[in-house]
Each structure stands twice: as C-alpha cells, then as structure tokens.
Amino acid sequence: MKRCIYAAQRNNLPPICTHNVVQDNIDLVLCNLRRCRLFNNRYDRVKNYLDIELDDYLREE
C-alpha cells in the first residue's frame, strides 16, 4: 500500500484544466486563474473546481 501511495504522488503541479483548450492564452477563466496564481499547490487553502457541463462550456463562434 505504501508503494501505491508513493506512486500516486507527483513532483509537478496538476494541469489547471482537464481538457485541451484552443487558444488558452485568451480564455478568460484560464487567464484569471493564472493571474491569481491559483495553481492547486499543496499549500493552497482553496482548490479550483469548475463543475460545468460540456454543452454549457462549448462556445459557438
């Protein structure tokens, strides 16, 4: 069990977003998360969690 726990730990931070965003450098949500330095560090008191449906997230151009 100890080996599984150590294997699950990571040295780097998890990605901000769980999916690929086209032009993530101009996405308002991602830009504000980066600006506020909300990167899900271990010592952060608040974790980012956006619960949105895919249909709500997709934007028509």
Summary of the structure (lengths in Angstrom):
residues: 61
radius of gyration: 14.8
end to end distance: 48.9
largest distance: 49.1
contacts: 74
relative contact order: 0.12
helix: 31%
strand: 0%
